[in-house]
């Protein structure tokens, strides 16, 4: 079973997406802030990380940068799932090593799952 670490500070969204992904057959680990997300990534070495950019303690850009610099976590694919739509944010996240950049408002959960499946192939 593939493990996904979902780093998202909105508890209701985290719960809804987590339950949806569990029904799709994934094991879900959740972190409500960027610092905890980094610690959990190093500890659990998930198969994929779903990462919001607006987070307490460490924002998603900082998390992404630290993940990609760490030997343990640098090869874990990261899908950014955020509300930030600016082209500069997209470019920055991709340049820091994000695999895919999804704007929450533009995607249904089944489309997010499709991107996860494509990434994990």
C-alpha positions in Angstrom: 0.0 0.0 0.0 1.4 3.4 -1.0 1.7 6.1 1.7 0.8 9.7 1.1 1.8 12.5 3.5 -0.8 15.3 3.3 0.6 18.6 4.7 -2.4 20.9 5.0 -3.4 23.3 7.8 -7.1 23.2 7.2 -8.4 20.3 9.3 -11.7 19.8 7.4 -10.0 19.7 4.0 -7.3 17.4 5.4 -10.0 15.0 6.8 -12.1 15.0 3.6 -9.2 14.5 1.2 -7.6 11.9 3.6 -10.8 9.9 3.7 -11.2 10.1 -0.1 -7.6 8.9 -0.6 -8.0 6.1 1.9 -11.0 4.8 -0.1 -8.8 4.8 -3.1 -6.4 2.5 -1.3 -3.7 4.8 0.1 -2.4 5.0 3.6 -2.6 8.7 4.7 -0.3 10.5 7.2 -1.3 14.0 8.0 0.5 17.1 9.2 -1.1 20.4 10.1 2.0 22.6 9.7 5.2 22.7 7.6 7.6 21.8 10.4 5.7 18.7 11.4 5.4 17.8 7.7 9.2 17.8 7.3 9.6 15.7 10.4 7.0 13.2 9.3 8.6 13.0 5.8 11.9 12.1 7.2 10.4 9.6 9.7 7.9 7.8 7.4 9.5 8.3 4.0 6.1 8.4 2.2 5.7 7.4 -1.4 4.3 10.9 -2.2 3.7 14.2 -0.5 0.7 16.4 -1.1 1.8 19.9 0.1 -0.1 23.1 0.7 2.0 26.3 0.4 0.2 28.5 3.0 1.2 26.8 6.2 2.1 27.7 9.8 5.6 27.3 11.2 7.2 26.7 7.8 5.5 27.6 4.5 5.3 25.1 1.6 8.2 26.7 -0.3 10.5 26.2 2.8 9.3 22.6 3.2 9.9 21.9 -0.5 13.4 23.3 -0.4 14.3 21.4 2.8 12.8 18.1 1.4 14.9 18.4 -1.8 18.1 19.1 0.1 17.8 16.1 2.4 19.2 12.8 1.3 16.3 10.9 2.9 13.5 12.9 1.3 14.9 14.3 -1.9 13.5 11.7 -4.2 9.9 11.7 -2.8 7.6 13.2 -5.4 5.7 16.3 -4.2 2.4 17.5 -5.5 1.6 21.1 -4.5 -2.1 21.5 -3.8 -2.8 25.1 -2.9 -4.9 28.2 -3.6 -2.0 30.3 -4.8 -2.6 30.8 -8.6 0.2 33.3 -9.4 2.5 32.2 -12.2 5.5 33.2 -10.0 4.3 30.8 -7.2 3.9 28.0 -9.8 7.4 28.7 -11.2 9.0 28.9 -7.8 7.4 25.6 -6.6 8.4 23.7 -9.7 11.9 25.1 -9.6 12.3 23.9 -6.0 11.4 20.4 -7.1 7.6 20.0 -7.0 6.4 17.3 -9.5 3.0 18.9 -10.1 1.2 22.1 -9.1 -2.5 22.0 -8.6 -4.8 24.9 -7.6 -7.4 23.5 -5.2 -10.3 25.5 -6.8 -9.6 24.1 -10.2 -9.6 20.4 -9.4 -12.1 17.8 -8.2 -10.8 15.1 -5.8 -11.0 12.4 -8.5 -8.7 14.6 -10.7 -6.3 14.9 -7.8 -6.3 11.1 -7.4 -5.6 10.8 -11.1 -2.5 13.0 -10.8 -1.4 11.0 -7.7 -1.7 7.8 -9.7 0.2 9.2 -12.6 3.0 10.4 -10.3 3.3 7.1 -8.5 3.5 5.0 -11.7 
